[in-house]
Amino acid sequence: MVVTKQNTGNTEFSAKLPVKVADPKWLQTIKGILRPIYYLETTRKSLGDIFIAEFASFPDQVIISDPEAIQKIFTADAKLFLSGSGNEVIQPLVGTNSLILLDGDRHIQQRKLLMPPFHGERMRAYGQLFRQITQQVMDKLTPGETFIAREKMQEISLQVILRTVFGLQEGERYQQIQTLLTEMLDSFESPISAVFLLLKSLQIDLGSLSPWGKFIRKRAILDKLLYQEIKERRQQNQSLGEDILSLLLSVQDENGQFMSDTELRDELMTMLFAGHETTATAIAWALYWLHYLPEVKEKLLNELHSVDLENIDPMELAKLPYLNAVCSETLRIYPVVFFAFPRILQAPMQLLDYQFPQGTMFSICIYLTHHRSDIYPEPEKFLPERFLEKQFSPYEFLPFGGGNRRCLGMAFASLEMKIVLATILSRYKLTLQESQPLKPVRRGLTFTPAGGVHLALQEKSSL
């Protein structure tokens, strides 16, 4: 424990801080980008559940995987923290008006405006669409064909986003947006290319052939398409559709103001990135585990065969116990993102045995929390049964973050994951083509199965 004295206003504040990682910042940065699991696990083993890390382009941050500390942070007055300013790394992807980058009253107001589409009766309609799109994508495969699960699941999740968020049907603009978004995400596909997103010093436009120059030119083309769509939709005289863009075009804040084109663009980009890549990766991981562990797949198939999958209400399907357990364990063992959104202290705070000064950045580590052996015995094993035997608190199981920053699309993503999995397992017989166990690798800000999970279609069946 380190004790420092800092001035906060007119008073001197004695801060009792956790131990700092001894490695120099440059070495921590390299380990964090290229070997994040090794870095996190070895550091927690030597320094405990709360320690201070240093990474290039970021302020010093307190890494936390203690559930009691997480509870205090998630349940504290939201005014005690800023979070948006700690998420600047994502700004090039989503824009400055994204909900992710907002704080205070503006964050509260925007969250209220964005919440309705992700709850209630709309979710039931989305469920039918998830099933339909899954079948359309999977039916393109022929028996004997090998495919990469992450890529196929991205195709499904992107179609879901374009249909539910934009209301777009197949067409030129649909194809352009789909192609551009995929290419932009692929810009950060490897751990090495991810450094351009993680390190601001490398974000230099050196022409259309340079990594950052190529990215911002694709982003500019995508922006043009989005603004064209927004403009056309505003000009439509007929009633707006059921998609999320239609809803956002019609909502007004408490002062009667509609969202500006720039605000709409940034929130649409947020949903495209946050709702597309993450869900696809989670489903790919689930398909890997189900085919790597045949006994788990058999248990799930038995549960799915016990209901009428063609006619079951999507919301009832989502409640199936073992399906929920498989999805939860998938999100536990290798969460798609390893950290919840950071919190930056706006006043001194005592947290467990430590006293932190104003300006401290807290980074809650989802991965380390999910791998605590005192909460999850044998944490390295894929055991869905643990979610049937115990209900974990939101400070022990937090794949979507928590507190006032919990992912707005959590219910949407969970429903999509369950329905896509149920549809694939019940209609398509697949075999795993991997010879070695898969581990996560960095893909931009997310962590995906190395190689994307190679599967082969054996046969199709109809219910």
C-alpha positions as CSV (number, residue, x, y, z in Angstrom):
1,M,0.0,0.0,0.0
2,V,1.3,3.5,-1.0
3,V,0.4,6.6,1.0
4,T,0.6,10.0,-0.8
5,K,-0.5,13.5,0.1
6,Q,-2.4,15.6,-2.4
7,N,-4.0,19.0,-2.3
8,T,-7.8,19.0,-3.1
9,G,-9.0,22.5,-2.9
10,N,-7.9,24.1,0.3
11,T,-7.4,20.9,2.2
12,E,-4.7,18.3,2.1
13,F,-5.9,14.7,1.4
14,S,-3.9,11.7,2.5
15,A,-4.4,8.9,-0.1
16,K,-3.8,5.3,0.8
17,L,-3.4,3.7,-2.6
18,P,-2.9,0.1,-3.9
19,V,0.4,-1.1,-5.2
20,K,1.5,0.0,-8.6
21,V,2.6,-2.7,-11.2
22,A,6.4,-2.6,-11.2
23,D,6.8,-3.0,-14.9
24,P,7.5,0.2,-16.9
25,K,4.5,1.7,-18.8
26,W,5.8,0.7,-22.2
27,L,6.1,-3.0,-21.1
28,Q,2.6,-3.0,-19.5
29,T,1.2,-1.5,-22.7
30,I,2.7,-4.3,-24.8
31,K,1.6,-7.0,-22.5
32,G,-1.9,-5.5,-22.3
33,I,-2.3,-5.4,-26.0
34,L,-0.6,-8.6,-27.0
35,R,-1.0,-10.9,-23.9
36,P,-3.9,-9.4,-21.9
37,I,-4.9,-12.6,-20.0
38,Y,-1.3,-13.3,-19.0
39,Y,-0.8,-9.7,-17.9
40,L,-4.0,-9.6,-15.8
41,E,-3.8,-13.0,-14.2
42,T,-0.1,-12.8,-13.2
43,T,-0.6,-9.3,-11.9
44,R,-3.6,-10.2,-9.8
45,K,-1.7,-13.2,-8.5
46,S,1.2,-11.0,-7.3
47,L,-0.7,-7.8,-6.3
48,G,-4.2,-8.9,-5.4
49,D,-7.7,-7.8,-6.5
50,I,-7.0,-4.1,-6.6
51,F,-3.8,-2.7,-8.2
52,I,-2.7,0.4,-10.2
53,A,-1.7,-0.1,-13.8
54,E,-0.1,2.2,-16.4
55,F,-0.8,2.0,-20.1
56,A,0.3,4.4,-22.9
57,S,-2.4,7.0,-23.9
58,F,-4.3,6.4,-20.7
59,P,-4.0,7.9,-17.2
60,D,-3.0,5.6,-14.4
61,Q,-5.9,3.3,-13.5
62,V,-7.0,1.3,-10.6
63,I,-7.8,-2.3,-11.8
64,I,-10.5,-3.8,-9.6
65,S,-11.9,-7.4,-9.4
66,D,-13.2,-7.4,-5.8
67,P,-17.1,-7.8,-5.8
68,E,-17.4,-5.7,-2.6
69,A,-15.5,-2.8,-4.2
70,I,-17.5,-3.2,-7.5
71,Q,-20.8,-3.0,-5.5
72,K,-19.7,0.2,-3.9
73,I,-18.8,1.7,-7.2
74,F,-21.9,0.5,-9.1
75,T,-24.3,1.7,-6.3
76,A,-22.6,5.0,-5.5
77,D,-24.2,8.3,-6.5
78,A,-23.6,8.6,-10.3
79,K,-22.5,12.3,-9.8
80,L,-19.4,11.0,-8.0
81,F,-18.0,9.8,-11.3
82,L,-17.4,10.9,-14.8
83,S,-17.4,8.0,-17.3
84,G,-17.7,9.5,-20.7
85,S,-14.3,11.2,-20.6
86,G,-12.7,7.9,-19.7
87,N,-14.0,6.3,-23.0
88,E,-12.2,8.6,-25.4
89,V,-10.6,5.5,-27.0
90,I,-13.9,4.7,-28.7
91,Q,-14.5,8.2,-30.0
92,P,-13.1,7.6,-33.5
93,L,-15.6,4.8,-34.0
94,V,-18.8,6.4,-32.5
95,G,-18.4,10.2,-32.4
96,T,-18.5,12.7,-29.6
97,N,-22.3,12.6,-29.2
98,S,-22.4,8.9,-28.5
99,L,-24.2,7.9,-25.2
100,I,-20.9,6.2,-24.3
101,L,-19.1,9.5,-24.2
102,L,-21.7,11.6,-22.4
103,D,-21.9,12.4,-18.7
104,G,-24.2,14.1,-16.1
105,D,-27.7,15.3,-17.1
106,R,-27.0,14.9,-20.8
107,H,-26.2,11.2,-20.3
108,I,-29.4,10.7,-18.2
109,Q,-31.5,12.5,-20.8
110,Q,-30.1,10.7,-23.8
111,R,-30.4,7.3,-22.1
112,K,-34.1,7.9,-21.4
113,L,-34.6,8.8,-25.1
114,L,-32.8,5.6,-26.3
115,M,-34.3,3.1,-23.8
116,P,-37.8,2.4,-25.2
117,P,-36.8,0.4,-28.3
118,F,-34.9,-2.1,-26.2
119,H,-37.8,-3.1,-23.9
120,G,-41.4,-4.2,-23.9
121,E,-43.5,-5.5,-26.9
122,R,-40.9,-4.5,-29.5
123,M,-38.6,-7.2,-28.2
124,R,-41.2,-9.9,-29.1
125,A,-41.2,-8.6,-32.8
126,Y,-37.4,-8.6,-32.8
127,G,-37.3,-12.2,-31.8
128,Q,-39.2,-13.3,-34.9
129,L,-36.8,-11.3,-37.0
130,F,-33.7,-12.9,-35.3
131,R,-35.0,-16.3,-36.2
132,Q,-35.8,-15.4,-39.8
133,I,-32.4,-13.7,-40.5
134,T,-30.5,-16.7,-39.0
135,Q,-32.3,-19.1,-41.3
136,Q,-31.6,-16.9,-44.3
137,V,-27.9,-16.7,-43.6
138,M,-27.4,-20.3,-42.6
139,D,-29.4,-21.7,-45.6
140,K,-26.8,-20.3,-47.9
141,L,-24.4,-23.0,-46.7
142,T,-24.3,-26.3,-48.4
143,P,-23.7,-29.7,-46.7
144,G,-20.0,-30.3,-46.4
145,E,-19.1,-26.6,-46.5
146,T,-16.6,-25.3,-43.9
147,F,-17.2,-21.7,-42.6
148,I,-15.8,-19.4,-39.9
149,A,-18.5,-19.0,-37.2
150,R,-17.5,-15.4,-36.2
151,E,-17.9,-14.2,-39.8
152,K,-21.3,-15.9,-40.3
153,M,-22.5,-14.6,-36.9
154,Q,-21.4,-11.1,-37.9
155,E,-23.4,-11.4,-41.1
156,I,-26.4,-12.3,-39.0
157,S,-25.9,-9.6,-36.4
158,L,-25.2,-6.9,-39.0
159,Q,-28.4,-7.8,-40.8
160,V,-30.3,-7.6,-37.5
161,I,-28.9,-4.1,-36.8
162,L,-29.6,-2.8,-40.3
163,R,-33.2,-4.1,-40.1
164,T,-34.1,-3.3,-36.5
165,V,-32.1,0.0,-36.1
166,F,-32.3,1.4,-39.6
167,G,-35.3,-0.3,-41.1
168,L,-33.2,-1.0,-44.2
169,Q,-34.1,-3.8,-46.5
170,E,-31.7,-5.4,-49.1
171,G,-30.6,-2.7,-51.5
172,E,-27.6,-0.6,-52.6
173,R,-27.3,1.5,-49.4
174,Y,-27.8,-1.7,-47.3
175,Q,-25.0,-3.4,-49.1
176,Q,-22.7,-0.3,-49.0
177,I,-23.2,0.1,-45.2
178,Q,-22.7,-3.6,-44.6
179,T,-19.4,-3.7,-46.6
180,L,-18.0,-0.5,-45.2
181,L,-18.7,-1.4,-41.6
182,T,-17.1,-4.9,-42.0
183,E,-14.0,-3.3,-43.6
184,M,-13.8,-0.7,-40.8
185,L,-13.9,-3.4,-38.1
186,D,-11.4,-5.5,-40.0
187,S,-9.0,-2.5,-39.8
188,F,-8.4,-3.5,-36.2
189,E,-8.6,-7.3,-36.6
190,S,-5.2,-8.3,-35.2
191,P,-3.6,-7.3,-31.9
192,I,-0.9,-5.3,-33.9
193,S,-3.5,-3.3,-35.9
194,A,-5.5,-2.7,-32.7
195,V,-2.7,-0.3,-31.5
196,F,-3.9,2.3,-33.9
197,L,-7.2,2.4,-32.0
198,L,-5.6,2.2,-28.6
199,L,-2.7,4.6,-29.0
200,K,-3.7,8.2,-30.0
201,S,-0.1,9.0,-31.0
202,L,-0.4,6.6,-34.0
203,Q,-3.7,8.1,-35.2
204,I,-2.1,10.1,-38.1
205,D,-3.4,10.4,-41.6
206,L,-0.5,9.6,-43.9
207,G,-2.6,9.1,-46.9
208,S,-5.1,6.6,-48.2
209,L,-2.7,3.7,-48.0
210,S,-1.8,4.3,-44.3
211,P,-3.7,2.3,-41.7
212,W,-5.3,5.4,-40.0
213,G,-5.8,7.2,-43.3
214,K,-7.6,4.2,-44.8
215,F,-9.8,4.0,-41.7
216,I,-10.9,7.6,-41.7
217,R,-11.7,7.6,-45.4
218,K,-14.0,4.6,-45.0
219,R,-15.6,6.3,-42.0
220,A,-16.2,9.4,-44.1
221,I,-18.0,7.4,-46.8
222,L,-20.1,5.6,-44.1
223,D,-20.9,9.0,-42.6
224,K,-22.2,10.2,-45.9
225,L,-24.5,7.2,-46.3
226,L,-25.8,7.6,-42.8
227,Y,-26.5,11.3,-43.2
228,Q,-28.3,10.6,-46.5
229,E,-30.5,8.0,-44.8
230,I,-31.3,10.5,-42.0
231,K,-32.1,13.3,-44.5
232,E,-34.4,11.1,-46.6
233,R,-36.2,9.8,-43.5
234,R,-36.8,13.3,-42.2
235,Q,-38.3,14.2,-45.6
236,Q,-40.8,11.3,-45.7
237,N,-44.3,12.5,-45.3
238,Q,-45.8,9.1,-44.5
239,S,-45.7,7.7,-41.0
240,L,-42.4,6.4,-39.8
241,G,-41.7,2.7,-39.4
242,E,-41.1,0.5,-36.4
243,D,-37.3,0.6,-36.6
244,I,-35.2,2.4,-34.0
245,L,-34.1,5.2,-36.3
246,S,-37.8,6.0,-36.9
247,L,-38.4,6.2,-33.1
248,L,-35.3,8.4,-32.6
249,L,-36.5,10.8,-35.3
250,S,-39.8,11.2,-33.5
251,V,-38.7,11.6,-29.9
252,Q,-38.3,15.0,-28.2
253,D,-36.4,15.9,-25.1
254,E,-38.1,17.8,-22.1
255,N,-37.5,21.1,-24.0
256,G,-39.3,19.8,-27.1
257,Q,-36.1,19.5,-29.1
258,F,-35.6,16.7,-31.6
259,M,-32.2,15.0,-32.0
260,S,-29.9,16.7,-34.4
261,D,-28.5,14.9,-37.4
262,T,-25.1,14.7,-35.7
263,E,-26.6,13.2,-32.5
264,L,-28.5,10.7,-34.6
265,R,-25.4,9.7,-36.6
266,D,-23.4,9.2,-33.5
267,E,-26.0,7.0,-31.7
268,L,-26.5,5.0,-34.9
269,M,-22.7,4.4,-35.1
270,T,-22.8,3.4,-31.4
271,M,-25.5,0.8,-32.1
272,L,-23.7,-0.4,-35.2
273,F,-20.4,-1.0,-33.4
274,A,-21.6,-2.0,-29.9
275,G,-24.5,-4.2,-31.1
276,H,-22.9,-5.9,-34.0
277,E,-19.3,-7.1,-33.3
278,T,-20.0,-8.0,-29.6
279,T,-23.1,-10.1,-30.1
280,A,-21.5,-12.0,-33.1
281,T,-18.4,-12.8,-31.1
282,A,-20.5,-14.1,-28.1
283,I,-22.5,-16.4,-30.4
284,A,-19.3,-17.7,-32.1
285,W,-17.9,-18.5,-28.7
286,A,-21.1,-20.3,-27.7
287,L,-21.0,-22.4,-30.9
288,Y,-17.4,-23.3,-30.1
289,W,-18.1,-24.5,-26.6
290,L,-21.2,-26.4,-27.6
291,H,-19.3,-28.3,-30.3
292,Y,-16.1,-28.7,-28.2
293,L,-18.2,-30.2,-25.4
294,P,-20.7,-32.6,-27.0
295,E,-22.4,-33.4,-23.7
296,V,-23.3,-29.7,-23.2
297,K,-24.8,-29.6,-26.7
298,E,-26.8,-32.7,-26.0
299,K,-28.3,-31.3,-22.9
300,L,-29.2,-28.1,-24.7
301,L,-30.7,-30.0,-27.6
302,N,-32.9,-32.1,-25.2
303,E,-34.2,-28.8,-23.7
304,L,-34.9,-27.3,-27.1
305,H,-36.7,-30.5,-28.3
306,S,-39.0,-30.2,-25.3
307,V,-40.7,-27.1,-26.7
308,D,-42.4,-26.1,-30.0
309,L,-39.6,-23.9,-31.4
310,E,-41.7,-22.9,-34.4
311,N,-44.5,-21.4,-32.3
312,I,-43.0,-20.6,-28.9
313,D,-43.0,-16.9,-27.9
314,P,-39.5,-15.5,-28.2
315,M,-39.7,-14.2,-24.7
316,E,-40.5,-17.6,-23.4
317,L,-37.7,-19.2,-25.4
318,A,-35.3,-16.8,-23.7
319,K,-36.4,-18.2,-20.3
320,L,-35.3,-21.8,-21.0
321,P,-33.0,-22.6,-18.0
322,Y,-30.2,-24.5,-19.8
323,L,-30.1,-22.2,-22.8
324,N,-29.8,-19.3,-20.4
325,A,-27.0,-21.1,-18.5
326,V,-25.0,-21.8,-21.7
327,C,-25.2,-18.2,-22.8
328,S,-24.3,-17.0,-19.3
329,E,-21.3,-19.3,-19.0
330,T,-20.2,-18.2,-22.5
331,L,-20.2,-14.6,-21.4
332,R,-18.5,-15.5,-18.1
333,I,-15.5,-17.5,-19.2
334,Y,-14.4,-15.2,-22.0
335,P,-16.3,-11.9,-21.9
336,V,-16.3,-10.1,-25.2
337,V,-14.9,-7.0,-23.5
338,F,-12.6,-7.4,-20.5
339,F,-13.4,-4.1,-18.7
340,A,-16.5,-2.2,-17.7
341,F,-16.6,1.5,-18.7
342,P,-14.1,3.4,-16.5
343,R,-15.2,5.8,-13.7
344,I,-13.2,8.9,-12.9
345,L,-13.6,10.2,-9.4
346,Q,-15.0,13.7,-8.9
347,A,-14.3,13.8,-5.1
348,P,-12.1,11.8,-2.7
349,M,-13.5,8.4,-1.9
350,Q,-12.8,5.6,0.6
351,L,-13.0,2.1,-1.0
352,L,-12.4,-0.8,1.2
353,D,-9.0,-0.2,2.8
354,Y,-8.0,2.5,0.4
355,Q,-8.5,6.2,0.2
356,F,-8.5,7.6,-3.4
357,P,-8.1,11.2,-4.4
358,Q,-10.3,13.1,-6.9
359,G,-9.3,12.3,-10.5
360,T,-8.6,8.6,-9.8
361,M,-9.7,6.3,-12.7
362,F,-11.4,3.0,-11.6
363,S,-11.4,0.2,-14.2
364,I,-13.5,-2.8,-13.2
365,C,-12.1,-5.9,-14.8
366,I,-14.9,-8.2,-15.9
367,Y,-12.5,-11.0,-16.9
368,L,-10.7,-11.2,-13.6
369,T,-14.0,-11.0,-11.6
370,H,-15.4,-13.8,-13.7
371,H,-12.3,-15.9,-13.0
372,R,-12.3,-15.7,-9.2
373,S,-12.1,-19.3,-7.9
374,D,-13.9,-18.3,-4.7
375,I,-17.0,-17.3,-6.7
376,Y,-16.6,-19.7,-9.7
377,P,-14.8,-22.9,-8.7
378,E,-12.6,-24.2,-11.5
379,P,-13.1,-20.9,-13.4
380,E,-11.1,-22.1,-16.5
381,K,-13.7,-24.8,-17.1
382,F,-16.9,-24.3,-19.2
383,L,-19.6,-25.4,-16.7
384,P,-23.1,-24.0,-17.5
385,E,-24.5,-25.9,-14.5
386,R,-23.0,-23.3,-12.2
387,F,-25.7,-20.9,-13.4
388,L,-28.4,-23.5,-12.5
389,E,-27.1,-24.1,-9.1
390,K,-26.5,-20.5,-8.0
391,Q,-27.7,-17.0,-8.7
392,F,-24.8,-14.6,-9.0
393,S,-25.0,-11.0,-8.0
394,P,-24.5,-8.1,-10.5
395,Y,-21.1,-7.5,-8.8
396,E,-20.0,-11.1,-9.5
397,F,-21.4,-11.6,-13.0
398,L,-21.2,-8.4,-15.1
399,P,-20.7,-9.1,-18.8
400,F,-22.6,-6.0,-19.7
401,G,-21.0,-3.7,-17.1
402,G,-23.2,-2.3,-14.3
403,G,-24.6,0.7,-12.5
404,N,-25.9,3.6,-14.5
405,R,-23.4,2.5,-17.3
406,R,-24.8,-1.0,-17.8
407,C,-25.2,-1.7,-21.5
408,L,-28.5,-0.3,-22.8
409,G,-28.9,-3.1,-25.3
410,M,-28.4,-6.0,-22.8
411,A,-31.9,-7.5,-23.2
412,F,-31.7,-7.1,-27.0
413,A,-28.3,-8.8,-27.2
414,S,-29.2,-11.6,-24.8
415,L,-32.4,-12.3,-26.8
416,E,-30.6,-12.3,-30.1
417,M,-27.9,-14.6,-28.8
418,K,-30.4,-17.2,-27.4
419,I,-32.7,-17.2,-30.5
420,V,-29.8,-17.4,-33.0
421,L,-28.3,-20.3,-31.0
422,A,-31.6,-22.2,-30.7
423,T,-32.3,-21.8,-34.4
424,I,-28.9,-23.0,-35.5
425,L,-28.8,-26.0,-33.1
426,S,-32.3,-27.2,-33.9
427,R,-32.0,-26.8,-37.7
428,Y,-28.3,-27.4,-38.6
429,K,-25.9,-30.2,-37.7
430,L,-22.4,-28.8,-37.4
431,T,-19.0,-30.2,-36.6
432,L,-16.0,-28.4,-35.1
433,Q,-12.9,-28.3,-37.3
434,E,-10.5,-27.1,-34.6
435,S,-7.8,-29.5,-33.4
436,Q,-6.6,-27.3,-30.5
437,P,-8.5,-25.5,-27.7
438,L,-9.2,-21.9,-28.7
439,K,-8.1,-18.9,-26.7
440,P,-9.2,-15.2,-27.0
441,V,-7.2,-12.8,-29.1
442,R,-7.6,-9.0,-29.3
443,R,-9.7,-7.6,-32.1
444,G,-9.9,-3.9,-31.6
445,L,-11.5,-3.3,-28.3
446,T,-13.1,-6.8,-28.1
447,F,-11.7,-10.3,-27.6
448,T,-12.6,-13.0,-30.1
449,P,-11.8,-16.7,-30.5
450,A,-8.5,-17.1,-32.3
451,G,-9.3,-17.9,-36.0
452,G,-13.0,-17.2,-35.5
453,V,-14.0,-20.9,-34.9
454,H,-14.0,-23.2,-38.0
455,L,-17.2,-25.3,-38.3
456,A,-18.5,-27.5,-41.1
457,L,-22.2,-28.0,-42.0
458,Q,-23.1,-31.6,-42.0
459,E,-26.8,-31.4,-42.8
460,K,-29.9,-29.2,-42.6
461,S,-33.2,-30.2,-41.1
462,S,-36.6,-28.6,-40.9
463,L,-38.6,-28.6,-37.7
